[in-house]
Amino acid sequence: MLPTVAMLIMFSCEKRYERITGYWEVIFSDSTIYPKQILQIQRGKGGIHMLIDEPSEGILGIPGEQLLFSKDSLHYESLWGLFKYDGSFISGDSVIQGIRVVNNDNPSSFTMKKIKGKELLYKIPRVDAHGERIYSYSYNKPKQKDDGLESAELSEAGIDSTFIYRLIEDILKGKMATIHSLLLLKDDKLVLEEYFHAYNENKLHPIESVTKSFTSALTGIAIDKQFIPDVNEPVLNYLDKWDHTQWVMKKYNISIKNLLTMTAGLEWKAFIPNEYNDDMNIYLAQDYIEYILNKDLKDPPGERFFYNNRLMYLQGQIIEESTGISVDSFATRYLFDQLGIKDHAWKVYNNGVTETGGGLKLIPRDLMKFGSLYLNHGKWQDKQIISSEWILASTKIQIKAGNQAYGFNWWIKHYKIDNNTFEVYYALGHGEQTIMVLPELNAVFVMTAGNFFQTPQRLDEIMTAYILPALKTN
């Protein structure tokens, strides 16, 4: 009898999970803040497992946590318990309604509907007009638009297209997943522009910590225009509203340069899943700036590199205090309009703090303009937008950071190809958002991607196996 009983139990579990397995589309009541999600729930060892996609944000494969399904009820969490979801079936086996809370607060409703996996074309790198997957690559010269970027053929730039074809076909065949765009500029001409996973040249893309390099540029412009005296200016001079905090009362000797180089010296516990950390706990505070300003001073400012995402909020605050306008307004007037950037989005929290560390969205062509601006020492179409002195200071080594170096919110490293060594500086964001400037080769490489949780970072492989070999033949 025992084998029969075991088989009946397994059959019962299979039938129970049948209701919940498959693909689900999740729509939130506050959809302007939280984008649509696609859930993939499947049976696996020990029960059921979930992966969460946010296609409009380019984020794929967020692991579902604490997944429980019992009778008609579903519970799951994401991002280490920051988001919690509870719902129940309301109509047969195809609709679930529920409530999501953030940080155990801010409840809002959601509706889940079952959908067919074959409808999810965003998971395929490239499809034809009939929805069939494309595996082979045919090069096309980038479009010549009226946005200030000139285009040219790969062959005109003397680039070995063999490596480029190999890279694109590896993406199309799934060997290098979740890449959304690749652009390459050589000798001030755009010679490569490719999009994948339903992205195109007009779709805004989250650039995550690449935002930091834009905030750095805004700081440089504010200094150029004498809103801020120089990088040695004490941060204290911009904190009148927070005179009750430790930073002000103990007169921390932290300069703007210390913020730009991640050497402020604050006591800060970086993000570790399921542990107390400042990176996440700051969002439980009403005033993010006050939270930062009440941290202890651990190291003498300027001595030790420690990557702290939230320091960027102070850079944004300094820009606003010194100029009298919002970060977004300042950026639009003195940077975006100057570069002909017509479309962008910048996240601003409900408490008024601009996400100057990772909240900017732009199209890849505009990322390329920004990279070109730095390659050309602050000039765009013969107009000096940022001083060449700021570009030089930003992209030279200010502090060692592990096996790399750091400038003013730009990373600096060397690549060795055969017997050649190339120094590059680059902006890097979570998920593999990249602006890579290669001064010796007079080139800029831009990539956007959604590699948040899937595979190890691939930027070094892409540079050493494809891009640099293609360029160095010139």
Rosetta blueprint (number, residue, H / E / L):
1 M L
2 L H
3 P H
4 T H
5 V H
6 A H
7 M H
8 L H
9 I H
10 M H
11 F H
12 S H
13 C H
14 E H
15 K H
16 R H
17 Y H
18 E H
19 R L
20 I L
21 T L
22 G E
23 Y E
24 W E
25 E E
26 V E
27 I E
28 F E
29 S L
30 D L
31 S L
32 T L
33 I L
34 Y L
35 P L
36 K L
37 Q E
38 I E
39 L E
40 Q E
41 I E
42 Q E
43 R E
44 G E
45 K L
46 G L
47 G E
48 I E
49 H E
50 M E
51 L E
52 I E
53 D E
54 E E
55 P H
56 S H
57 E H
58 G L
59 I E
60 L E
61 G E
62 I E
63 P E
64 G L
65 E E
66 Q E
67 L E
68 L E
69 F E
70 S E
71 K L
72 D L
73 S E
74 L E
75 H E
76 Y E
77 E E
78 S E
79 L L
80 W L
81 G L
82 L L
83 F E
84 K E
85 Y E
86 D E
87 G E
88 S E
89 F E
90 I E
91 S E
92 G L
93 D L
94 S L
95 V E
96 I E
97 Q E
98 G E
99 I E
100 R E
101 V E
102 V E
103 N L
104 N L
105 D E
106 N E
107 P E
108 S E
109 S E
110 F E
111 T E
112 M E
113 K E
114 K E
115 I E
116 K L
117 G H
118 K H
119 E H
120 L L
121 L H
122 Y H
123 K H
124 I L
125 P L
126 R L
127 V E
128 D L
129 A L
130 H L
131 G L
132 E L
133 R E
134 I L
135 Y L
136 S L
137 Y L
138 S L
139 Y L
140 N L
141 K L
142 P L
143 K L
144 Q L
145 K L
146 D L
147 D L
148 G L
149 L L
150 E E
151 S E
152 A L
153 E L
154 L L
155 S H
156 E H
157 A H
158 G L
159 I L
160 D L
161 S H
162 T H
163 F H
164 I H
165 Y H
166 R H
167 L H
168 I H
169 E H
170 D H
171 I H
172 L H
173 K L
174 G L
175 K L
176 M L
177 A L
178 T L
179 I E
180 H E
181 S E
182 L E
183 L E
184 L E
185 L E
186 K E
187 D L
188 D L
189 K E
190 L E
191 V E
192 L E
193 E E
194 E E
195 Y E
196 F L
197 H L
198 A L
199 Y L
200 N L
201 E L
202 N L
203 K L
204 L L
205 H E
206 P E
207 I L
208 E L
209 S L
210 V H
211 T H
212 K H
213 S H
214 F H
215 T H
216 S H
217 A H
218 L H
219 T H
220 G H
221 I H
222 A H
223 I H
224 D H
225 K L
226 Q L
227 F L
228 I L
229 P L
230 D L
231 V L
232 N L
233 E L
234 P E
235 V H
236 L H
237 N H
238 Y H
239 L L
240 D H
241 K H
242 W H
243 D L
244 H L
245 T L
246 Q H
247 W H
248 V H
249 M H
250 K L
251 K L
252 Y L
253 N L
254 I L
255 S E
256 I H
257 K H
258 N H
259 L H
260 L H
261 T L
262 M L
263 T L
264 A L
265 G L
266 L E
267 E L
268 W L
269 K L
270 A L
271 F L
272 I L
273 P L
274 N L
275 E L
276 Y L
277 N L
278 D H
279 D H
280 M H
281 N H
282 I H
283 Y H
284 L H
285 A L
286 Q L
287 D L
288 Y H
289 I H
290 E H
291 Y H
292 I H
293 L H
294 N L
295 K L
296 D L
297 L E
298 K L
299 D L
300 P L
301 P L
302 G L
303 E L
304 R L
305 F L
306 F L
307 Y L
308 N L
309 N L
310 R L
311 L H
312 M H
313 Y H
314 L H
315 Q H
316 G H
317 Q H
318 I H
319 I H
320 E H
321 E H
322 S H
323 T H
324 G L
325 I L
326 S L
327 V H
328 D H
329 S H
330 F H
331 A H
332 T H
333 R H
334 Y H
335 L H
336 F H
337 D H
338 Q H
339 L H
340 G L
341 I L
342 K L
343 D L
344 H L
345 A E
346 W E
347 K L
348 V E
349 Y L
350 N L
351 N L
352 G L
353 V L
354 T E
355 E L
356 T L
357 G L
358 G L
359 G L
360 L E
361 K E
362 L E
363 I L
364 P H
365 R H
366 D H
367 L H
368 M H
369 K H
370 F H
371 G H
372 S H
373 L H
374 Y H
375 L H
376 N L
377 H L
378 G L
379 K E
380 W E
381 Q L
382 D L
383 K E
384 Q E
385 I L
386 I L
387 S L
388 S H
389 E H
390 W H
391 I H
392 L H
393 A H
394 S H
395 T H
396 K L
397 I L
398 Q L
399 I E
400 K E
401 A E
402 G L
403 N L
404 Q E
405 A E
406 Y E
407 G L
408 F L
409 N L
410 W L
411 W E
412 I E
413 K E
414 H E
415 Y E
416 K E
417 I E
418 D L
419 N L
420 N E
421 T E
422 F E
423 E E
424 V E
425 Y E
426 Y E
427 A E
428 L E
429 G E
430 H L
431 G L
432 E L
433 Q E
434 T E
435 I E
436 M E
437 V E
438 L E
439 P H
440 E H
441 L H
442 N L
443 A E
444 V E
445 F E
446 V E
447 M E
448 T E
449 A E
450 G L
451 N L
452 F L
453 F L
454 Q L
455 T L
456 P L
457 Q L
458 R L
459 L H
460 D H
461 E H
462 I H
463 M H
464 T H
465 A H
466 Y H
467 I H
468 L H
469 P H
470 A H
471 L H
472 K H
473 T L
474 N L
